[in-house]
């Protein structure tokens, strides 16, 4: 069976407190609550700064069995260094401790700014550097800065597969060559719904899909209507069967060779008006994936907060 994960991007947001999170729920238990309302969460903090092995282990421990995190790659690599001179920064990232999340570790997301233009040679080099399993990642992590060589920095399951997804925001990436490059490296092109602000494409470039829903009407703000969620449900169902949707918006040639199945990771990032967790819950319900989830806002942990 394909693995279908519907979740939220981050979990620490002040407006969620007293709304999605019950009144009185202490902040240290917010992940515990959120991870029982959805079946995956995208870690955002890793984008802004390197985390620590202790923190990743604690996050994994706070979540239920079968839960999966996605990890956002550092902006220092994508925005500051802009993929140049990145061997040690990559090593530092893979030494920061998330490999120790073991079976709870999902895909790694690499997001690029709107002013980053497509450079084939640069991107080909970057994608070729990305470790495809934990053995390669541990080997790379050994080249990290000495300050990061802390207890647990090389902890990982042997031979665990690593998957990567790329989110781009420049029209210069709207080229068949980019799609072909992603397929060469089996890296997913993020299907990013950004209220029309940045490029939108549904090309299947890997053996899994990564979707980020930032708001279909207003970026980071607007919620998704029942009709919109029904549309996403149908698309996800088609993609998990290994097929492409009939009305796919594509950059490159259509991939018509059906696969047996594809895993799907979908994250709501329309958090400003507390829409993300509720939209995620609705979509989970439409896909019949909410049966094993425990949390409904205002119910779980009320007495224990």
PyMOL commands that set and color helices and strands:
alter all, ss='L'
color gray80, all
select helices_A, chain A and resi 14-16+27-34+45-48+53-61+75-80+87-94+98-104+120-129+134-141+146-148+171-173+176-185+226-240+276-286
alter helices_A, ss='H'
color red, helices_A
select strands_A, chain A and resi 4-9+40-43+68-72+105-111+164-167+188-189+191-193+208-213+263-268
alter strands_A, ss='S'
color yellow, strands_A
deselect
rebuild
show_as cartoon
